Amino acid sequence: MTANQPNNIAKIRNIQRIITLLIIVLLPLIRAHIASSAEPLRVSLSQTPLSLPFYIAESQGYFAAEGLKLKISDVIGGHRTLQNVLEGTADLATSSEAVVMFTSFKSSEFAIIGSFVSSDNDVKVVIRDGAGINHAKQLAGKKVGTVSGSASHYYLETLLVLNGVDPKSVKISNLQPEDMAKALKNGDVDAIAIWEPFPFKALKDVPGAKILAKSGAYRLTFNLLVHKKIIGVREDELVKLLRALDRAEQFINTQPQKAKAILLDRLKLDQSFVDWIWPSYNYRLTLDQSLLTTLEGEARWARQEGLVKGNKSPNYLNFIHADPLRKVRPAAISIIR
């Protein structure tokens, strides 16, 4: 070893330390620059009271406060929002876990980053006057409209089974949500199974229509879904998005009257609707173990009924991306890996 070698080694180590320090200092700045210059995140948002945290975060400036650029598109139905993500016209979507389950048999290109509301009374069965239906048992032999591959489909079949009715004895008609009231009014179907606000609209538009008594057969969750191609690429924005939604849910809980007014304005419905549905929703940002249990149970049902292809259910842990929520509200995560 020459006399200069120790000095050279020391210089190299100093240079390495400087480079490491620069990386530590500059990396967050580089990420911030990329985020600020990136295209807005495209959100396909289902038009429903379930999406209230988004409506509030947007109207109260919570997204803007996080420096988030979003392009929000209002869409009728979570079955359509997730399809937008898979088709590449959106980066994120809001949808029920039932849509997640049905779609998981066809694609694994998306993940759940959080559930933000649950309800056991969002989906309802609306009965046509004169259809001879006063109880779920009397749906046997009737024609019922629902959205195939959605929460309403799962609710309907669960309701039938719990009441001893073979789902195959019911003539299930696949309808889009916006077409259901007309089909009920025209007598094309005897009943419809659909989520809010469509039951409320049907009661107003169809003379004599009534709601089948609440069953508690199904508790849905509404979830924020992301295309896997942006995971790890726009992670900071996902954290900011969840942080804004967390603020919005605190707003719902602390200022319910203002939250109701925002919902009323966004969905263009009357006060009686908001008062009617308000107690049905539990707005809370989570990634709960019960979500996995529900997905697995729904998948078994779908396979047994021949509603999906394949004799094996997906591993739903592969559809969970918990890192962003862990940075916002770690105590809200109870999923076990």
C-alpha positions in Angstrom: 0.0 0.0 0.0 1.4 3.4 -1.0 1.3 6.4 1.3 -1.4 8.0 -0.8 -3.8 5.0 -0.8 -5.4 5.7 2.6 -6.1 9.2 1.5 -7.6 8.0 -1.7 -9.9 5.6 0.1 -11.0 8.3 2.5 -11.7 10.6 -0.4 -13.8 7.9 -2.1 -15.8 7.3 1.1 -16.4 11.0 1.4 -17.7 11.2 -2.1 -20.0 8.2 -1.5 -21.3 9.9 1.6 -22.0 13.1 -0.3 -23.8 11.2 -3.1 -25.9 9.3 -0.6 -26.8 12.6 1.1 -27.7 14.2 -2.2 -30.0 11.3 -3.1 -31.7 11.5 0.3 -32.2 15.3 -0.1 -33.1 15.4 -3.8 -35.3 12.3 -4.2 -38.3 13.8 -2.5 -37.9 17.0 -4.5 -37.7 14.9 -7.7 -40.8 13.0 -6.8 -42.6 16.2 -6.0 -41.6 17.6 -9.4 -42.8 14.5 -11.2 -46.1 14.6 -9.3 -46.6 18.3 -10.1 -45.9 17.9 -13.8 -47.8 14.6 -14.2 -51.2 14.4 -15.8 -54.2 14.6 -13.3 -55.2 11.3 -11.8 -58.4 10.2 -13.5 -61.2 9.1 -11.2 -64.3 7.2 -12.4 -66.7 8.1 -9.6 -70.0 6.2 -9.1 -73.0 8.5 -8.7 -74.3 7.4 -5.4 -74.6 8.6 -1.8 -71.8 6.2 -1.1 -69.4 8.5 -2.9 -70.1 11.4 -0.5 -66.5 11.6 0.9 -65.3 12.5 -2.7 -68.0 15.1 -3.1 -67.0 16.7 0.2 -63.2 16.5 -0.4 -63.8 18.2 -3.7 -66.2 20.9 -2.5 -64.2 21.7 0.7 -60.9 22.0 -1.2 -59.3 19.0 0.5 -57.9 17.6 -2.7 -56.5 21.1 -3.7 -55.0 21.5 -0.2 -53.0 18.3 -0.8 -51.8 19.7 -4.1 -53.7 17.0 -6.0 -54.7 17.3 -9.6 -57.8 15.1 -10.3 -60.1 14.6 -13.3 -63.3 13.3 -11.8 -65.9 11.7 -14.1 -69.4 10.9 -12.7 -70.5 7.5 -13.9 -73.7 5.5 -13.2 -72.7 2.2 -11.4 -69.6 0.7 -10.0 -69.7 -2.0 -12.6 -68.9 0.7 -15.2 -66.3 2.6 -13.2 -64.1 -0.4 -12.7 -64.5 -1.2 -16.4 -63.2 2.3 -17.2 -60.0 1.6 -15.2 -59.4 -1.7 -17.0 -60.0 0.0 -20.4 -57.5 2.6 -19.5 -59.8 5.6 -19.5 -59.5 6.0 -15.7 -56.7 5.5 -13.1 -59.0 5.0 -10.1 -62.6 3.9 -9.5 -65.2 3.6 -6.7 -67.1 0.4 -6.6 -68.6 -2.3 -4.4 -66.7 -5.4 -3.3 -69.2 -7.5 -5.3 -68.0 -5.9 -8.5 -64.4 -6.5 -7.3 -65.2 -10.2 -6.8 -66.9 -10.7 -10.2 -64.2 -8.8 -12.1 -61.4 -10.6 -10.3 -62.2 -13.8 -12.2 -61.4 -11.9 -15.5 -58.6 -9.5 -14.5 -56.0 -9.0 -11.8 -54.8 -5.6 -13.1 -56.4 -3.6 -10.2 -56.2 -3.3 -6.4 -58.2 -1.9 -3.5 -56.4 0.8 -1.6 -59.2 1.5 0.9 -62.9 1.0 1.8 -64.5 4.2 2.7 -68.2 3.4 3.5 -70.3 0.4 4.4 -74.1 -0.1 4.4 -76.6 -2.9 5.0 -79.5 -1.0 3.4 -78.1 0.6 0.3 -79.5 -2.1 -2.1 -83.2 -2.5 -2.0 -85.9 -4.5 -3.7 -88.7 -2.4 -5.1 -92.0 -4.1 -5.9 -94.5 -3.2 -8.6 -98.1 -2.6 -7.4 -100.3 -5.6 -8.3 -97.4 -8.0 -8.7 -98.6 -10.1 -5.7 -95.4 -9.7 -3.7 -95.4 -8.8 -0.1 -92.6 -11.0 1.1 -89.3 -12.3 -0.4 -90.7 -15.8 -0.6 -93.2 -14.5 -3.2 -90.5 -13.6 -5.6 -90.5 -17.2 -6.8 -91.7 -17.4 -10.3 -91.5 -13.6 -10.7 -89.4 -11.5 -13.1 -86.9 -9.4 -11.3 -84.5 -6.8 -12.8 -81.0 -6.3 -11.5 -77.5 -5.4 -12.7 -75.7 -8.7 -13.3 -72.3 -8.9 -11.7 -72.9 -6.2 -9.2 -73.8 -5.7 -5.5 -77.5 -5.7 -6.4 -77.2 -9.1 -8.1 -75.5 -10.6 -5.0 -78.0 -9.1 -2.7 -80.9 -10.4 -4.7 -79.7 -14.0 -4.7 -78.7 -13.9 -1.0 -82.1 -12.6 -0.1 -83.7 -15.5 -2.1 -81.6 -18.2 -0.5 -82.2 -16.8 3.0 -85.9 -17.0 2.4 -85.8 -20.6 1.0 -86.3 -19.5 -2.7 -84.3 -21.2 -5.4 -82.7 -18.4 -7.4 -83.3 -20.5 -10.5 -87.1 -20.2 -9.9 -86.8 -16.4 -10.4 -86.6 -14.9 -13.9 -83.7 -12.5 -13.4 -83.4 -9.8 -16.1 -80.2 -7.9 -16.6 -81.0 -4.2 -16.6 -79.0 -1.0 -16.3 -79.8 1.2 -13.2 -81.2 4.1 -15.2 -83.7 1.7 -17.1 -85.2 0.0 -14.0 -88.0 2.4 -13.0 -89.3 2.4 -16.6 -89.2 -1.4 -16.8 -91.1 -1.6 -13.5 -93.6 1.0 -14.5 -94.3 -0.7 -17.9 -94.7 -4.1 -16.2 -91.7 -5.6 -17.9 -90.5 -6.8 -14.5 -92.4 -7.4 -11.2 -89.6 -6.1 -9.0 -86.1 -4.6 -9.2 -83.1 -5.0 -7.0 -80.9 -1.9 -7.1 -78.8 0.5 -5.1 -79.6 4.1 -4.1 -80.7 6.6 -5.4 -82.6 4.4 -7.8 -85.0 2.8 -5.3 -86.0 6.3 -4.2 -86.5 7.4 -7.8 -88.6 4.3 -8.6 -90.9 5.1 -5.6 -91.5 8.6 -7.0 -91.8 7.5 -10.7 -93.8 4.3 -10.4 -97.3 4.7 -8.9 -98.0 2.2 -6.1 -94.4 0.9 -5.9 -93.1 -0.1 -2.5 -90.0 -1.3 -0.9 -89.7 -4.9 0.3 -89.0 -5.0 4.0 -85.3 -4.6 5.0 -83.6 -7.9 5.3 -80.1 -7.2 6.5 -79.0 -10.0 4.2 -76.0 -8.2 2.9 -73.6 -5.4 4.1 -71.7 -3.9 1.1 -68.5 -1.9 1.2 -67.7 0.8 -1.3 -64.0 0.8 -2.2 -61.4 2.9 -3.9 -59.7 0.8 -6.7 -56.6 1.6 -8.6 -55.0 0.2 -11.7 -51.8 -1.6 -10.7 -49.7 0.2 -13.3 -49.7 3.4 -11.2 -48.8 1.6 -7.9 -45.3 2.6 -7.0 -45.2 5.3 -9.7 -47.7 7.7 -8.3 -47.7 6.5 -4.7 -47.4 9.9 -3.1 -50.6 11.0 -4.9 -52.5 8.0 -3.6 -51.4 8.9 -0.1 -52.6 12.5 -0.6 -55.9 11.2 -2.0 -56.6 9.0 1.0 -55.6 11.8 3.4 -58.1 14.1 1.7 -60.8 11.4 2.0 -60.0 10.9 5.6 -60.5 14.6 6.3 -63.8 14.4 4.4 -65.0 11.5 6.5 -64.2 13.5 9.7 -66.3 16.3 8.2 -69.2 14.0 7.7 -69.1 12.9 11.3 -68.6 16.3 12.8 -70.8 18.4 10.5 -73.6 16.1 9.2 -76.0 18.9 8.3 -73.4 20.5 6.0 -72.5 17.1 4.6 -76.2 16.4 3.8 -76.4 19.7 2.0 -73.4 18.8 -0.2 -74.9 15.4 -1.0 -78.3 17.1 -1.8 -76.6 19.5 -4.2 -74.4 17.0 -5.9 -77.1 14.3 -6.6 -79.8 16.9 -7.4 -82.3 15.1 -5.2 -84.7 16.4 -2.5 -84.2 16.7 1.2 -86.6 13.8 1.9 -84.2 11.5 0.1 -81.2 12.5 2.1 -83.1 12.2 5.4 -84.3 8.8 4.3 -81.0 7.3 3.4 -78.7 9.0 5.9 -78.8 6.5 8.7 -77.9 3.7 6.3 -74.3 4.6 5.8 -71.2 4.2 8.0 -68.4 6.4 6.5 -65.1 5.1 7.7 -61.8 4.6 5.9 -60.6 1.1 6.4 -58.9 -2.0 5.0 -60.6 -4.6 7.2 -60.1 -8.4 7.4 -63.9 -8.7 6.9 -63.4 -7.4 3.4 -61.3 -10.4 2.5 -63.8 -12.7 4.2 -66.7 -11.2 2.3 -64.8 -11.4 -1.1 -64.0 -15.1 -0.5 -67.6 -15.9 0.5 -69.0 -14.1 -2.5 -66.5 -15.9 -4.8 -67.5 -19.3 -3.5 -71.2 -18.4 -4.1 -70.4 -17.2 -7.7 -68.6 -20.4 -8.5 -71.3 -22.6 -7.1 -73.9 -20.8 -9.1 -71.9 -21.0 -12.3 -71.8 -17.2 -12.5 -68.0 -17.0 -13.1 -65.5 -19.2 -15.0 -62.9 -21.2 -13.1 -63.0 -23.7 -10.3 -60.7 -21.8 -8.0 -61.1 -18.4 -6.4 -58.4 -15.7 -6.7 -56.2 -14.9 -3.8 -57.7 -11.6 -2.7 -54.6 -10.6 -0.8 -53.2 -10.0 -4.3 -55.9 -7.4 -4.8 -55.0 -5.3 -1.7 -52.5 -2.5 -1.7 -52.3 -1.2 1.8 -49.1 1.0 1.7 -50.9 4.3 1.1 -53.5 3.8 3.8 -50.7 2.7 6.2 -49.2 6.2 5.8 -52.5 7.9 6.5 -54.3 5.8 9.1 -52.4 2.7 10.0 -54.8 1.7 12.8 -57.5 1.3 10.1 -55.8 -1.7 8.6 -56.7 -5.1 10.1 -56.0 -7.3 7.1 -53.7 -10.2 8.0 -51.1 -11.3 5.4 
